[in-house]
Amino acid sequence: MVGLRRDISLHELIIYGIGIILGAGIYALIGEAAGITGNSVWISFLLAAVVSSFTGLSYAELSAMYPKSAAEYHYVKNAFNKKSLAFLSGWLEIVADIIATSAVALGFAGYFKGLFGFPIVPTALGLIAALSFVNFWGIKESSRINTICSLVEVLGLVLVIALAIFFGGKVNYLEATHGLSGILGASALIFFAYIGFEDIANIAEETKKPTKTLPKALIISVIVTSIIYILVSISAVSLANWKDLAASHSPLAYAASMVMGQNAFLIMSAIALFATTNTVLVSLIVGSRMIYGMSKDRSFPKILSKVHKKRRTPWMAVLVTMIFSMLFVLLGDIKIVASITDFGIFSVFILVNASLILLRYAKPKVKRPFKTPLNIGKFPVIGLLGLISCSTLLFHLEPITLLYGVGLIFAGVVFYFLLKK
């Protein structure tokens, strides 16, 4: 059987990780988060960074143990020895990727309409189709586009930081309009902006020397993006009133416009096109690799694991991911979609952290090229902290989001039993 091509080096994987984490989330959600907690929004970003670090370290150990596509599926399967639970973790990851892809494609289309006047839905569909072709064409080509987009979106965030350094006003950065509850609520929402580090593990079969490369790329990506996010969140409330940020559909562009005027909207909107393109591309890649990996393990129909002989990409999984992403384009509201995505990701992260703990006892002799710090005997303290922190943020999502999440889990259970027949 034809396998995937190993083309991704360490530096390419780090850029890939930074690029997907620094995607559309920070450009779209910082205003929503500021509306929840005010000038202390940076504390919410810091808290989300800490939570990401715990789970990121868990991924680092597990990815070195099981460097495979459909990473979460394999972690849970090996830890719990229950294919149904492993399927559910993979299902939630796939649905989260597809929904996020659709929402961010609509975000791209909104910026594109503002600049060029094209209608939103056809533009979003066209973007998904074009990037699905790139996904099919090859991981190396996808990585090159990711690199270009990453550099542009980082420049946009650096611009906001630089403007705040030279022109920012004095504000009370500890002002929390809704106290600790607001900080936690904002952290739960903006965790969407940190999503992406786990996607590094899902291109393991296309990475050179994955047992060494994956842990390094995971850790470096989380550290770099956390620093940038915290600086950007401090800068945004330095440039503009948090209430105005909350009311803006383009919060970072609005913050920059306080200094640069109307030109800031054009510059930041153009940069946002690169950021949203990057997020859509990587989400399509990860969704298709999850489907491919689960199909190889016979949790999905075998046809979905077909690899194109010339391009060495999972073309059937790419096609299915594209079709369902297009269907979800009609969902719309990025806050709701981000929250639903967060539910799926928090649930997966809880299972991943639990898998790390269980595997220390169930399979102690399995080689671990990387091991998380802070252990009490075999017990990984980091895994426990990741499990507790993700559970805490999960239950700080809005009740309607939790209801949607339960619906996703129920749909996954039904789908699992239908496939077993």
N, C-alpha and C positions, 0 to 999 in steps of 0.2 A: 504493500500500500504506500502511495506517495505521501511523504510527510511535509510539514511546514519548513520553510527555509530559515536557517539561523543567520540573521543579518544584522541584529541590533547589538552594538557595543555598549560599554558602560556609560560613556559620555552621552551617547544618543539616548540611552534609557533615562538618564538623569534629566536631560532636556525634555524628553517625552513626559516624564512624571511632573516636572515643574509646569510644563505647558498645559497639561490637563487640569492640574489643581488650580492654576491661575487662569481659569477659564471664565465663563460668563457669570459665575456666581458672585464674585466681588463687584463686577460692574452693575449687576442688577439688584442685589439683595442688601447692599450696605445701607441704602435708604430705609428699607423695611426694618432692618435691625435697629437703626438709630431711632426710629419711631417707637420702638418697644422699650429701649433703655436709655436714650439720650446720649450725652457726651461720654458716658462710660462704655460706649459700644466697643471700645478697644479691649476692655476686660472680657467681653463676650468672645471676641476673636482669640484672646489669649487662652481662655478656658477651652474653646473649641480646639485650639492648637495642642493643648495638653492632652485632651481626649484622643486627638489624632495620633499623637506620639505614642501613647500606650498601645493603641491598636496597630499602629504602623510597625512597632517593634514585634508584636505578635506575628504579623504578616511576614516580617523579615525572617524570623526563625522558621515558620512553616513553609515559606516559599523556597528556602534552601533545602528543606526536607523533601518537599514534593513539587519540583519545578515543572508544572503541567498547566495546560490551558484548562479553563473552568476550575481555577484554583480553589475557591471556597468550597465547591462541590467535593473536591478530593480531600480537603482538610476535614470537613465534617464527616464524610464517609469513613475515613480512616480512624477518626476519633470515636465516633458513636456506633460505628458498624451498623448503621441503619440507612438503607438506600433512600427510604421515603424522606427522612430528615435532610439528607444530602441533596435530594431533588428539590426540596422546598427552599433550601439556601440558594441553590443555583437559579431557581425560578424567580425568587425575589430580586436577585442581582440582575437578571436579564430584563425583567419588567422595569426595574428602576432605570436601567440604561436606556431602554427604549422610550420610556416616558420623558426622561431628561433630554434625550436626543430631539424629540418632537418639540418640547417646550423651548429649548435653546434655538432650534431652527426657526421657530416663530419669532424669537427675540432678534435673530439675525435679520429676518424679513422686515421687522419693524424699523430697525436702523436703516436698512436698505431702502425702504419706502421713504423715510425721511430725507435721504440723500438724493434718491433718483426717481421716486414716485411710482415704483412698481408695486402691484398688488401683493398683499402679504402671503396668502395661502399658496398661490402658484410659485412665489419666490422660495418659500420654505420647502415645498416639494422638490423644486429644482435643485436646491442646495443638497438635500438628502440624496437625490439621485446622483448628482455629480460626485459627492464624497464617497458614496457607495462604490462607484466605479474606481475611485482611487484606492479604496479598501481592497477591492478585487485585484487591482493591478499589481500591488505588492507592498509588503511591510516597509521596504526600504524607501519607496516613493512616498508612502504615508509619513514616514519619519522625517523626510526632508521638508514636506509641507508643514508638519508639526513644528519643526525647528524655526522656520520663517515666521509662523504665526506667534510662536512663543516669544521670540525676540521683540516683535512689534508690541504685543500686549504687556510685556515687562516694561518697555519704554513708556507706555501710557501710565502705568502705575508709578514709575520713577518720576514722571512729570508732575503728578499730583503731590508726591512727597517733596519734590524740589520747590514747588510753588508754596507749600506750607512752611518750609524752612525760611524762605525769604519774605513771604507776605502774610503768613498766618497770624490770626489774632489770639488774644489770651482768653482761654476758657477754663472752666472747672472740669478737668478730665475725670473726676471721681463722681460727678453728678449722675446719679442713677434715678431716673424719674419714677420707676416702679420697683425700686429696691432689688434685692437678691432674686426675687421671682422674675423680674424683667430681664436681668442679666442672663439667667438660665434660659428663659424663653427665647431671647435673642440668640444665644449660643446654639440652641436646638435648631433654629431656623437657618443660621448662617453656616452650620456644619455642612450644608449643601456646597458651600464655597470650597471646603476642604476635600470634598469627595474627589477621588482620582488617584490617590496614592495606592489604593488597592488594585487599581487597573494595571499597575506595573506587573503584578504577579500573574496576570492573565495573558501576557505575551511571553511567558517563560519558554515556550517551545520555539520561539523565534529569536531568542536571546543567546548570545555567545557566552559560554561558561556561566550558566544561570545560577548555580549554587553559590558562586562568589559575587556575581554581578547584581542579582536581585536584591539581597539585603542592603548592599551599599547604596544602590539607587533609591530604594525606599527611604532610608534614613536621611540621606542628603536632600532629597526632594521635599520631605516634610519640614526639615529645619529651614531651608531657604524660603519656602513659601510662607511659613509661619511668621518669619521676620518681616517679610514684605507686607503681609496682610495687616499685622499690628501697626506698622508704620503708616500704611494707607488709611486705616481707620482713624488714627490720631490726626492725620493730615486733613481728612475730609471734614471733621467737626471743627478744625482750626480755621478752615477757609469759609465754611458756611454754617448757618444755624441748623442744629439737628432737626428742627421741625420742618425747615425748608427742604432738607435732604429727604426726609420721610415723604414729603408731598411730591417729590420729583420722580418722573419716570426714568430719568437719566442722572442719577445722583452724583456720580463722579464728574460727569460733564458739567453739571450745575455747579459743583464745588470749584472746578477749574475756571468757570466763567466769572466767578467773583473777582478774579484777577485778570483774566485774558479776554473777557467779553464774549461776544457771540462766536468768535472764531473757535473758542474752546469746544462748543457743541459740535462743530464740523470735525475738528481734530479727534476728539474723544469718540465721536460716532464712527469715524473711519477705523479707529483702533478697535472699537467694540466689534466691528465686522470680523477682524482677525481673531479676536478672543472667542466669539461665538462659533466661528468656523472651526477653530481648534477643538472646542468642546464637542461639537457634533461629530467631527472626524474620529476622535478617540473613543467616544461612546459607541459609535458604529463598529469600530474595531473590537472593542471589548465585548459588546453584545454578541457579535458573530463568533468570537473565540469561546465564549461561554457555551453557546449552542453547539459549536463544533466539539468541544471537550466532553460535554455531556452526551452527545451523540456517539462519540467513540466508546464511551462507557455504557452504551445501550440504554440510556435514560430517555433519549429522544430517538426518533426514527433514524435508522442507519444512513439514509440518503443525505442527512444533514452533516455527515462527517466527510463528504466527498471533497477531495482536494484537487484543484485544477493542475493538470500535469505540467503545463508550461509556467504558469504564474506562481504555483506552489502556495496558493491561498485557498481557504475553505469557501468556495464560491457559492455553494447552496446555502450555507449559513449566512453568508453576506447578503444573498438575495432575500432570505426570510426576514432578516433584521431590517433591511431597507423597507420592505412591504409594510411591516407592522409599525415602523417609525412613521411612515407616511399616513397610516390610518389614525394614529394618535395626534397628528398635527392639529386636529380640530379641538383639542383640549383647552389650549389658551393660557389662562391665568398662571403666571410663573410662580407666585407665592404658594398657591395650592399645589401645583405640580412639584415644586421644590420640597414642600412638606411631605408629600406622598413618597417622593424619592428618598427623603431622609428616613421615613419609616422603614422602607425596605432595606436601606443600607444599615441603619441601627440594628435591625433584626439580624442581618447577616453578620455584622461585627460582633454581636453578642455570641452568636454560634461559633465564630472564628476564635474569639478569646477563650470560650469554654473548651474548644477543641485543643488549643495550646495546653491548657491545664490537664485535660484528660490524657493527651498523648504522652505527657511526661511520665505517667504511671502505666498506661496501657502498652506503650511501645518505647520503653526507656533505652533499648539497645539500638534503635534506629539512628543512623549517623546525623548529627546536627552541625553542619558547617558554620552556622551562626546560632548563638544562644542568647536569649534576652538577659540583661543584667538583673540584679535584685532577686535572688532566689533564696528560699529557705529550704535547704535540702533539695528535693526534686521540685518543690512547689514554686511556680513562677509568679511572683508578686505583680509583675507588670500585667500578666494576663488577667488577674483578679481586678486590678485597677481599671483595665480596659473594659471588662465586663460590667463593673459597677457604674462607671461613668457613662457608657453607652445606654445602659438601662435607665439611668437618671434622666438623660436628655430625651430618650424615647418617650417617657411619660410626661415630659414638658411640652410635647407637641399638642396642638389644639385637638379637642374631642372629635371634631369632624374628620381630622386627619387619621386619628386612631381607628375611626369607623371604616374609612376607606382602606386602611391597612389590613384590618381584619378581613375585609372583602377580598383583598389580594391573596391573603393566605388561604382562604376558603376556595378561591378559584384555583390556586395551585394544587390543593389537595384533590379537588375534582379532576383536574387535568392529569395528575399522577395516576389515579385509578383508571381513568379512561385509556391511558397509554398502556397500562398493564394488561388490558383485555386483549 
